[in-house]
Amino acid sequence: MGRKFNSAGWQVTLSAFLLLVPELFEKVRFVLLSRFNQDALENYFSQVRRKGGSNDHSTPLDFLQRTRMLLAEGMFVMCGNANCEPD
């Protein structure tokens, strides 16, 4: 059975977006509305969960450590036009 439409949630989302738009337009000339979704955030949390292995009851400290690990790994990724070969 499908979900029922929740107009209150939709109103909150639209109100928040309308409050955000003036602030966004101070810095940029246009906004790609298709980029306003949760995909990037869900992908990030998925990466953090993968770093935890089989631990399904992690603490905030675990989350912070995994985030730091992801940041450190990202610093060592070679760009495609680097002038050296990978080890």
Secondary structure by P-SEA (a helix, b strand, c coil): ccccccaaaaaaaaaaaaaacccccccccccccccccaaaaaaaaaaaaaaacccccccaaaaaaaaaaaaaaaaaccccccccccc
